[in-house]
Amino acid sequence: MSEWLISLEGTEAGHQAALGLALMAAFLHAVFGALQKGRHDPWLSRGAIDASYGLMAAPFALFVVPWPESHMWPIFAVVWVIHVAYKVLQALAYTKGSYTVVYPVVRGTGPLFTVIGSYYLFGEVFTLAQWAGVGVLLLGIFGLAAYNYRYLETHRETLGLAMFLALITGLFVALYTTYDAYGIRATADPFTFLAWFFMIDGLAMPPYAYMRWRRMAEKPELTPLVIKGIFGGFVAFASFGAVMLATRLDKVGEAAVLRETSTVFAALIGWLVLKETVGPRRIALMALIALGAVIVEMGG
């Protein structure tokens, strides 16, 4: 599997595979975000999900994939720090604002800085048409956030803080996207990086989530939380794993932009699952996001 995947790097087949992986990651990332927001405390949801995918990845990391090369350990350390900071910021943002306001701001900030970072780190260059596509996509994403901010937010006393946290979280999205791409390209076997990433990444949040659960006056039942964690673990494997593989096969910036069509899926999930209102203006803004992604893909 690894040899076949590596053989696709830099080829047209690899480009098409990266496209499919990025779009799959977009849908699943929206599902993942909704799982963390949901009806449970975001910290508990994140802890349950991280514990699940960390435990599921451990046997593969320790006994199946090749052992990481010595130069990978500092990379894993930096990856761990970046992802812990990202998860803390995202959980804080979700506790201060609604999903349909926070999520678009987070996802809209990420691709812009990822495209810039991939230029300096990997020498990737976007065409003028692709930059136009990024502009259209960002217009749709931030327009969606602004619309939700204006009409749909109920907890207005914490809204400013939520928007600030969402913006900083978006910067960390760009940081982890570019650095994860660097990490998965630095090892001979991409599945070595993925297995060890998920095992290490699952270490930080579960202990905190457990302590938070212990301190709660009204503790939520553990069984639904465990079920959510297991389901979320599989979603995380498919979502984060797909976009990481996409950044190995093709351009990091393109994968990052295409993944942000997750905002469209997030709005649909907010409407269908979380029972948040969707109207014609939001549909038009979601169409802009999709159009921007198409322009980026066709303009390459």
Short mmCIF file of the C-alpha atoms (twelve columns), coordinates in Angstrom:
data_MODEL
# 
_entry.id   MODEL 
# 
loop_
_atom_site.group_PDB 
_atom_site.id 
_atom_site.type_symbol 
_atom_site.label_atom_id 
_atom_site.label_alt_id 
_atom_site.label_comp_id 
_atom_site.label_asym_id 
_atom_site.label_seq_id 
_atom_site.Cartn_x 
_atom_site.Cartn_y 
_atom_site.Cartn_z 
_atom_site.pdbx_PDB_model_num 
ATOM 1   C CA . MET A 1   0.000   0.000  0.000   1 
ATOM 2   C CA . SER A 2   2.762   2.445  0.958   1 
ATOM 3   C CA . GLU A 3   4.812   1.733  -2.164  1 
ATOM 4   C CA . TRP A 4   1.775   2.194  -4.409  1 
ATOM 5   C CA . LEU A 5   0.888   5.472  -2.701  1 
ATOM 6   C CA . ILE A 6   4.431   6.808  -2.947  1 
ATOM 7   C CA . SER A 7   4.488   5.917  -6.666  1 
ATOM 8   C CA . LEU A 8   1.601   8.358  -7.218  1 
ATOM 9   C CA . GLU A 9   3.483   11.395 -5.874  1 
ATOM 10  C CA . GLY A 10  3.797   14.143 -8.465  1 
ATOM 11  C CA . THR A 11  1.691   12.318 -11.068 1 
ATOM 12  C CA . GLU A 12  -1.705  13.137 -12.576 1 
ATOM 13  C CA . ALA A 13  -3.132  10.079 -10.824 1 
ATOM 14  C CA . GLY A 14  -1.716  11.428 -7.581  1 
ATOM 15  C CA . HIS A 15  -3.337  14.799 -8.234  1 
ATOM 16  C CA . GLN A 16  -6.726  13.178 -8.773  1 
ATOM 17  C CA . ALA A 17  -6.293  11.021 -5.669  1 
ATOM 18  C CA . ALA A 18  -5.360  14.104 -3.637  1 
ATOM 19  C CA . LEU A 19  -8.473  15.878 -4.911  1 
ATOM 20  C CA . GLY A 20  -10.712 13.022 -3.801  1 
ATOM 21  C CA . LEU A 21  -8.958  12.742 -0.439  1 
ATOM 22  C CA . ALA A 22  -9.265  16.495 0.242   1 
ATOM 23  C CA . LEU A 23  -12.988 16.540 -0.542  1 
ATOM 24  C CA . MET A 24  -13.579 13.467 1.602   1 
ATOM 25  C CA . ALA A 25  -11.671 15.180 4.404   1 
ATOM 26  C CA . ALA A 26  -13.881 18.269 3.980   1 
ATOM 27  C CA . PHE A 27  -17.097 16.366 4.614   1 
ATOM 28  C CA . LEU A 28  -15.678 14.307 7.464   1 
ATOM 29  C CA . HIS A 29  -14.072 17.330 9.104   1 
ATOM 30  C CA . ALA A 30  -17.461 19.026 9.280   1 
ATOM 31  C CA . VAL A 31  -18.851 15.869 10.893  1 
ATOM 32  C CA . PHE A 32  -15.920 15.893 13.316  1 
ATOM 33  C CA . GLY A 33  -16.551 19.530 14.255  1 
ATOM 34  C CA . ALA A 34  -20.232 18.865 14.864  1 
ATOM 35  C CA . LEU A 35  -19.351 15.874 17.065  1 
ATOM 36  C CA . GLN A 36  -17.140 18.066 19.228  1 
ATOM 37  C CA . LYS A 37  -19.800 20.779 19.514  1 
ATOM 38  C CA . GLY A 38  -22.884 18.541 19.853  1 
ATOM 39  C CA . ARG A 39  -24.790 18.147 23.129  1 
ATOM 40  C CA . HIS A 40  -21.784 17.217 25.259  1 
ATOM 41  C CA . ASP A 41  -19.245 19.578 26.755  1 
ATOM 42  C CA . PRO A 42  -16.634 20.221 23.975  1 
ATOM 43  C CA . TRP A 43  -13.779 19.254 26.309  1 
ATOM 44  C CA . LEU A 44  -15.387 15.915 27.146  1 
ATOM 45  C CA . SER A 45  -16.168 15.206 23.498  1 
ATOM 46  C CA . ARG A 46  -12.606 15.975 22.472  1 
ATOM 47  C CA . GLY A 47  -11.184 13.837 25.263  1 
ATOM 48  C CA . ALA A 48  -13.367 10.862 24.319  1 
ATOM 49  C CA . ILE A 49  -12.487 11.140 20.632  1 
ATOM 50  C CA . ASP A 50  -8.750  11.547 21.255  1 
ATOM 51  C CA . ALA A 51  -8.664  8.599  23.645  1 
ATOM 52  C CA . SER A 52  -10.407 6.432  21.064  1 
ATOM 53  C CA . TYR A 53  -8.157  7.170  18.130  1 
ATOM 54  C CA . GLY A 54  -5.023  7.096  20.292  1 
ATOM 55  C CA . LEU A 55  -5.845  3.598  21.556  1 
ATOM 56  C CA . MET A 56  -6.842  2.395  18.091  1 
ATOM 57  C CA . ALA A 57  -3.627  3.725  16.531  1 
ATOM 58  C CA . ALA A 58  -1.266  2.311  19.173  1 
ATOM 59  C CA . PRO A 59  -1.128  -1.313 17.888  1 
ATOM 60  C CA . PHE A 60  -0.439  -0.103 14.345  1 
ATOM 61  C CA . ALA A 61  2.255   2.334  15.495  1 
ATOM 62  C CA . LEU A 62  4.006   -0.194 17.732  1 
ATOM 63  C CA . PHE A 63  3.643   -3.431 15.789  1 
ATOM 64  C CA . VAL A 64  2.580   -2.869 12.159  1 
ATOM 65  C CA . VAL A 65  4.187   0.130  10.430  1 
ATOM 66  C CA . PRO A 66  7.964   0.629  10.164  1 
ATOM 67  C CA . TRP A 67  9.572   2.322  13.165  1 
ATOM 68  C CA . PRO A 68  10.083  6.091  12.731  1 
ATOM 69  C CA . GLU A 69  13.515  7.313  11.690  1 
ATOM 70  C CA . SER A 70  15.538  9.112  14.361  1 
ATOM 71  C CA . HIS A 71  14.988  12.537 12.773  1 
ATOM 72  C CA . MET A 72  11.214  12.115 13.155  1 
ATOM 73  C CA . TRP A 73  11.121  12.402 16.964  1 
ATOM 74  C CA . PRO A 74  11.656  16.203 17.096  1 
ATOM 75  C CA . ILE A 75  9.062   16.553 14.320  1 
ATOM 76  C CA . PHE A 76  6.538   14.528 16.313  1 
ATOM 77  C CA . ALA A 77  7.242   16.702 19.364  1 
ATOM 78  C CA . VAL A 78  6.498   19.922 17.454  1 
ATOM 79  C CA . VAL A 79  3.408   18.357 15.834  1 
ATOM 80  C CA . TRP A 80  2.108   17.378 19.283  1 
ATOM 81  C CA . VAL A 81  2.544   20.888 20.698  1 
ATOM 82  C CA . ILE A 82  0.825   22.520 17.705  1 
ATOM 83  C CA . HIS A 83  -2.141  20.156 17.811  1 
ATOM 84  C CA . VAL A 84  -2.626  20.472 21.574  1 
ATOM 85  C CA . ALA A 85  -2.682  24.267 21.255  1 
ATOM 86  C CA . TYR A 86  -5.142  24.019 18.355  1 
ATOM 87  C CA . LYS A 87  -7.499  21.727 20.265  1 
ATOM 88  C CA . VAL A 88  -7.467  23.902 23.386  1 
ATOM 89  C CA . LEU A 89  -8.221  27.021 21.350  1 
ATOM 90  C CA . GLN A 90  -11.007 25.323 19.392  1 
ATOM 91  C CA . ALA A 91  -12.667 23.960 22.514  1 
ATOM 92  C CA . LEU A 92  -12.524 27.415 24.106  1 
ATOM 93  C CA . ALA A 93  -14.059 28.964 20.987  1 
ATOM 94  C CA . TYR A 94  -16.894 26.423 20.964  1 
ATOM 95  C CA . THR A 95  -17.704 27.193 24.601  1 
ATOM 96  C CA . LYS A 96  -18.057 30.909 23.786  1 
ATOM 97  C CA . GLY A 97  -19.923 30.918 20.457  1 
ATOM 98  C CA . SER A 98  -22.239 28.881 18.263  1 
ATOM 99  C CA . TYR A 99  -20.936 26.245 15.884  1 
ATOM 100 C CA . THR A 100 -22.152 28.049 12.743  1 
ATOM 101 C CA . VAL A 101 -20.285 31.248 13.731  1 
ATOM 102 C CA . VAL A 102 -17.062 29.763 15.095  1 
ATOM 103 C CA . TYR A 103 -16.518 27.048 12.486  1 
ATOM 104 C CA . PRO A 104 -16.514 29.286 9.356   1 
ATOM 105 C CA . VAL A 105 -14.075 31.753 10.928  1 
ATOM 106 C CA . VAL A 106 -11.704 28.946 11.936  1 
ATOM 107 C CA . ARG A 107 -11.842 27.276 8.539   1 
ATOM 108 C CA . GLY A 108 -11.713 30.551 6.588   1 
ATOM 109 C CA . THR A 109 -8.539  31.784 8.243   1 
ATOM 110 C CA . GLY A 110 -6.704  28.499 7.757   1 
ATOM 111 C CA . PRO A 111 -6.418  28.154 3.952   1 
ATOM 112 C CA . LEU A 112 -5.178  31.697 3.329   1 
ATOM 113 C CA . PHE A 113 -2.228  31.312 5.673   1 
ATOM 114 C CA . THR A 114 -1.638  27.728 4.540   1 
ATOM 115 C CA . VAL A 115 -1.253  28.861 0.932   1 
ATOM 116 C CA . ILE A 116 1.235   31.512 2.066   1 
ATOM 117 C CA . GLY A 117 3.083   29.040 4.312   1 
ATOM 118 C CA . SER A 118 3.287   26.380 1.590   1 
ATOM 119 C CA . TYR A 119 4.954   28.940 -0.678  1 
ATOM 120 C CA . TYR A 120 7.741   29.580 1.809   1 
ATOM 121 C CA . LEU A 121 8.085   25.997 3.057   1 
ATOM 122 C CA . PHE A 122 7.539   23.975 -0.133  1 
ATOM 123 C CA . GLY A 123 7.975   26.530 -2.931  1 
ATOM 124 C CA . GLU A 124 4.375   26.081 -4.121  1 
ATOM 125 C CA . VAL A 125 3.040   28.834 -6.396  1 
ATOM 126 C CA . PHE A 126 -0.625  29.571 -7.087  1 
ATOM 127 C CA . THR A 127 -1.721  31.010 -10.433 1 
ATOM 128 C CA . LEU A 128 -3.718  34.235 -10.603 1 
ATOM 129 C CA . ALA A 129 -6.843  32.195 -11.311 1 
ATOM 130 C CA . GLN A 130 -6.214  30.098 -8.208  1 
ATOM 131 C CA . TRP A 131 -5.739  33.210 -6.079  1 
ATOM 132 C CA . ALA A 132 -9.054  34.459 -7.447  1 
ATOM 133 C CA . GLY A 133 -10.595 31.147 -6.382  1 
ATOM 134 C CA . VAL A 134 -9.134  31.548 -2.889  1 
ATOM 135 C CA . GLY A 135 -10.670 35.023 -2.757  1 
ATOM 136 C CA . VAL A 136 -14.092 33.739 -3.786  1 
ATOM 137 C CA . LEU A 137 -13.907 30.905 -1.274  1 
ATOM 138 C CA . LEU A 138 -12.869 33.229 1.560   1 
ATOM 139 C CA . LEU A 139 -15.616 35.682 0.614   1 
ATOM 140 C CA . GLY A 140 -18.149 32.900 0.987   1 
ATOM 141 C CA . ILE A 141 -16.687 31.578 4.245   1 
ATOM 142 C CA . PHE A 142 -16.355 34.926 6.002   1 
ATOM 143 C CA . GLY A 143 -19.665 36.069 4.551   1 
ATOM 144 C CA . LEU A 144 -21.261 33.005 6.105   1 
ATOM 145 C CA . ALA A 145 -19.645 33.794 9.436   1 
ATOM 146 C CA . ALA A 146 -20.764 37.426 9.250   1 
ATOM 147 C CA . TYR A 147 -24.326 36.419 8.403   1 
ATOM 148 C CA . ASN A 148 -24.440 33.996 11.324  1 
ATOM 149 C CA . TYR A 149 -22.872 36.641 13.551  1 
ATOM 150 C CA . ARG A 150 -25.571 39.154 12.590  1 
ATOM 151 C CA . TYR A 151 -28.688 37.009 12.620  1 
ATOM 152 C CA . LEU A 152 -28.189 33.687 14.370  1 
ATOM 153 C CA . GLU A 153 -25.989 34.177 17.431  1 
ATOM 154 C CA . THR A 154 -27.780 34.098 20.792  1 
ATOM 155 C CA . HIS A 155 -24.917 34.366 23.324  1 
ATOM 156 C CA . ARG A 156 -23.901 37.862 22.347  1 
ATOM 157 C CA . GLU A 157 -22.094 38.626 25.605  1 
ATOM 158 C CA . THR A 158 -19.282 36.213 24.687  1 
ATOM 159 C CA . LEU A 159 -19.393 36.697 20.914  1 
ATOM 160 C CA . GLY A 160 -16.366 38.985 20.620  1 
ATOM 161 C CA . LEU A 161 -14.177 36.555 22.536  1 
ATOM 162 C CA . ALA A 162 -15.507 33.655 20.470  1 
ATOM 163 C CA . MET A 163 -14.577 35.418 17.223  1 
ATOM 164 C CA . PHE A 164 -11.091 36.241 18.513  1 
ATOM 165 C CA . LEU A 165 -10.519 32.644 19.602  1 
ATOM 166 C CA . ALA A 166 -11.826 31.392 16.254  1 
ATOM 167 C CA . LEU A 167 -9.367  33.643 14.398  1 
ATOM 168 C CA . ILE A 168 -6.394  32.426 16.451  1 
ATOM 169 C CA . THR A 169 -7.563  28.836 16.028  1 
ATOM 170 C CA . GLY A 170 -7.601  29.386 12.260  1 
ATOM 171 C CA . LEU A 171 -3.962  30.456 12.399  1 
ATOM 172 C CA . PHE A 172 -3.151  27.190 14.145  1 
ATOM 173 C CA . VAL A 173 -5.076  25.303 11.455  1 
ATOM 174 C CA . ALA A 174 -2.661  26.777 8.906   1 
ATOM 175 C CA . LEU A 175 0.282   25.955 11.157  1 
ATOM 176 C CA . TYR A 176 -0.658  22.322 11.691  1 
ATOM 177 C CA . THR A 177 -1.595  21.825 8.026   1 
ATOM 178 C CA . THR A 178 1.784   22.982 6.751   1 
ATOM 179 C CA . TYR A 179 3.824   21.317 9.494   1 
ATOM 180 C CA . ASP A 180 1.919   18.020 9.223   1 
ATOM 181 C CA . ALA A 181 2.634   18.104 5.489   1 
ATOM 182 C CA . TYR A 182 6.312   18.632 6.285   1 
ATOM 183 C CA . GLY A 183 6.219   15.720 8.729   1 
ATOM 184 C CA . ILE A 184 4.478   13.227 6.454   1 
ATOM 185 C CA . ARG A 185 6.957   14.069 3.684   1 
ATOM 186 C CA . ALA A 186 9.946   13.666 6.016   1 
ATOM 187 C CA . THR A 187 9.437   9.923  6.582   1 
ATOM 188 C CA . ALA A 188 9.837   7.129  4.039   1 
ATOM 189 C CA . ASP A 189 6.497   5.523  4.875   1 
ATOM 190 C CA . PRO A 190 3.523   7.910  5.189   1 
ATOM 191 C CA . PHE A 191 1.590   5.395  7.287   1 
ATOM 192 C CA . THR A 192 4.363   5.485  9.883   1 
ATOM 193 C CA . PHE A 193 3.688   9.180  10.341  1 
ATOM 194 C CA . LEU A 194 -0.079  8.691  10.485  1 
ATOM 195 C CA . ALA A 195 -0.002  5.857  13.024  1 
ATOM 196 C CA . TRP A 196 2.431   7.605  15.344  1 
ATOM 197 C CA . PHE A 197 0.680   10.950 14.915  1 
ATOM 198 C CA . PHE A 198 -2.678  9.567  16.055  1 
ATOM 199 C CA . MET A 199 -1.154  7.620  18.950  1 
ATOM 200 C CA . ILE A 200 0.822   10.612 20.260  1 
ATOM 201 C CA . ASP A 201 -1.947  13.110 19.554  1 
ATOM 202 C CA . GLY A 202 -4.357  11.078 21.679  1 
ATOM 203 C CA . LEU A 203 -2.329  11.547 24.877  1 
ATOM 204 C CA . ALA A 204 -3.081  15.115 26.003  1 
ATOM 205 C CA . MET A 205 -6.829  15.700 26.097  1 
ATOM 206 C CA . PRO A 206 -8.224  12.513 27.736  1 
ATOM 207 C CA . PRO A 207 -6.660  13.133 31.208  1 
ATOM 208 C CA . TYR A 208 -7.965  16.705 31.267  1 
ATOM 209 C CA . ALA A 209 -11.401 15.610 30.059  1 
ATOM 210 C CA . TYR A 210 -11.548 12.982 32.807  1 
ATOM 211 C CA . MET A 211 -10.625 15.513 35.511  1 
ATOM 212 C CA . ARG A 212 -13.227 17.906 34.144  1 
ATOM 213 C CA . TRP A 213 -15.850 15.148 34.208  1 
ATOM 214 C CA . ARG A 214 -14.950 14.293 37.830  1 
ATOM 215 C CA . ARG A 215 -15.474 17.917 38.899  1 
ATOM 216 C CA . MET A 216 -18.917 18.257 37.296  1 
ATOM 217 C CA . ALA A 217 -21.865 18.533 39.656  1 
ATOM 218 C CA . GLU A 218 -24.086 16.746 37.136  1 
ATOM 219 C CA . LYS A 219 -21.920 14.213 35.371  1 
ATOM 220 C CA . PRO A 220 -23.096 13.121 31.897  1 
ATOM 221 C CA . GLU A 221 -23.478 9.400  31.340  1 
ATOM 222 C CA . LEU A 222 -20.305 7.801  30.091  1 
ATOM 223 C CA . THR A 223 -21.846 5.317  27.653  1 
ATOM 224 C CA . PRO A 224 -23.083 7.921  25.096  1 
ATOM 225 C CA . LEU A 225 -19.770 9.745  25.448  1 
ATOM 226 C CA . VAL A 226 -17.781 6.569  24.785  1 
ATOM 227 C CA . ILE A 227 -19.933 5.793  21.736  1 
ATOM 228 C CA . LYS A 228 -19.339 9.321  20.438  1 
ATOM 229 C CA . GLY A 229 -15.618 8.918  21.086  1 
ATOM 230 C CA . ILE A 230 -15.378 5.661  19.126  1 
ATOM 231 C CA . PHE A 231 -17.361 7.050  16.198  1 
ATOM 232 C CA . GLY A 232 -15.345 10.273 16.283  1 
ATOM 233 C CA . GLY A 233 -12.112 8.291  16.350  1 
ATOM 234 C CA . PHE A 234 -12.949 6.584  13.070  1 
ATOM 235 C CA . VAL A 235 -14.036 9.922  11.575  1 
ATOM 236 C CA . ALA A 236 -10.734 11.493 12.681  1 
ATOM 237 C CA . PHE A 237 -8.722  8.702  11.066  1 
ATOM 238 C CA . ALA A 238 -10.508 9.198  7.762   1 
ATOM 239 C CA . SER A 239 -10.616 13.008 7.879   1 
ATOM 240 C CA . PHE A 240 -7.168  13.981 9.141   1 
ATOM 241 C CA . GLY A 241 -5.548  10.953 7.544   1 
ATOM 242 C CA . ALA A 242 -7.057  11.791 4.147   1 
ATOM 243 C CA . VAL A 243 -5.901  15.401 4.086   1 
ATOM 244 C CA . MET A 244 -2.396  14.460 5.299   1 
ATOM 245 C CA . LEU A 245 -2.083  11.905 2.502   1 
ATOM 246 C CA . ALA A 246 -3.377  14.521 0.052   1 
ATOM 247 C CA . THR A 247 -0.602  16.926 1.097   1 
ATOM 248 C CA . ARG A 248 1.976   14.214 0.438   1 
ATOM 249 C CA . LEU A 249 0.595   13.365 -3.001  1 
ATOM 250 C CA . ASP A 250 0.056   16.905 -4.293  1 
ATOM 251 C CA . LYS A 251 0.191   20.599 -3.386  1 
ATOM 252 C CA . VAL A 252 -0.370  21.441 0.272   1 
ATOM 253 C CA . GLY A 253 -2.132  24.719 -0.535  1 
ATOM 254 C CA . GLU A 254 -4.623  23.134 -2.920  1 
ATOM 255 C CA . ALA A 255 -5.498  20.401 -0.431  1 
ATOM 256 C CA . ALA A 256 -6.003  23.007 2.298   1 
ATOM 257 C CA . VAL A 257 -8.315  25.124 0.137   1 
ATOM 258 C CA . LEU A 258 -10.391 22.171 -1.043  1 
ATOM 259 C CA . ARG A 259 -10.757 20.914 2.517   1 
ATOM 260 C CA . GLU A 260 -12.389 24.192 3.505   1 
ATOM 261 C CA . THR A 261 -15.465 23.284 1.512   1 
ATOM 262 C CA . SER A 262 -16.135 21.610 4.864   1 
ATOM 263 C CA . THR A 263 -17.842 24.891 5.757   1 
ATOM 264 C CA . VAL A 264 -20.619 24.009 3.303   1 
ATOM 265 C CA . PHE A 265 -21.051 20.616 4.924   1 
ATOM 266 C CA . ALA A 266 -20.899 22.235 8.378   1 
ATOM 267 C CA . ALA A 267 -23.774 24.580 7.516   1 
ATOM 268 C CA . LEU A 268 -25.825 21.639 6.271   1 
ATOM 269 C CA . ILE A 269 -25.065 19.683 9.450   1 
ATOM 270 C CA . GLY A 270 -25.979 22.721 11.555  1 
ATOM 271 C CA . TRP A 271 -29.323 22.849 9.752   1 
ATOM 272 C CA . LEU A 272 -30.155 19.149 9.551   1 
ATOM 273 C CA . VAL A 273 -28.658 17.871 12.814  1 
ATOM 274 C CA . LEU A 274 -28.233 20.811 15.184  1 
ATOM 275 C CA . LYS A 275 -31.522 22.417 13.996  1 
ATOM 276 C CA . GLU A 276 -29.944 25.771 13.174  1 
ATOM 277 C CA . THR A 277 -31.666 27.990 10.602  1 
ATOM 278 C CA . VAL A 278 -30.555 27.989 6.938   1 
ATOM 279 C CA . GLY A 279 -32.017 30.460 4.436   1 
ATOM 280 C CA . PRO A 280 -31.432 31.555 0.824   1 
ATOM 281 C CA . ARG A 281 -28.636 33.986 1.748   1 
ATOM 282 C CA . ARG A 282 -26.643 31.272 3.490   1 
ATOM 283 C CA . ILE A 283 -27.229 28.936 0.573   1 
ATOM 284 C CA . ALA A 284 -25.838 31.607 -1.779  1 
ATOM 285 C CA . LEU A 285 -22.771 32.039 0.428   1 
ATOM 286 C CA . MET A 286 -22.225 28.275 0.501   1 
ATOM 287 C CA . ALA A 287 -22.402 28.292 -3.305  1 
ATOM 288 C CA . LEU A 288 -19.599 30.902 -3.316  1 
ATOM 289 C CA . ILE A 289 -17.439 28.592 -1.201  1 
ATOM 290 C CA . ALA A 290 -17.988 25.707 -3.583  1 
ATOM 291 C CA . LEU A 291 -17.341 27.967 -6.598  1 
ATOM 292 C CA . GLY A 292 -14.067 29.174 -5.094  1 
ATOM 293 C CA . ALA A 293 -12.902 25.589 -4.611  1 
ATOM 294 C CA . VAL A 294 -13.781 24.760 -8.220  1 
ATOM 295 C CA . ILE A 295 -11.823 27.801 -9.478  1 
ATOM 296 C CA . VAL A 296 -8.769  26.768 -7.442  1 
ATOM 297 C CA . GLU A 297 -8.925  23.255 -8.880  1 
ATOM 298 C CA . MET A 298 -9.542  24.321 -12.496 1 
ATOM 299 C CA . GLY A 299 -7.035  27.188 -12.400 1 
ATOM 300 C CA . GLY A 300 -4.079  25.030 -11.416 1 
# 
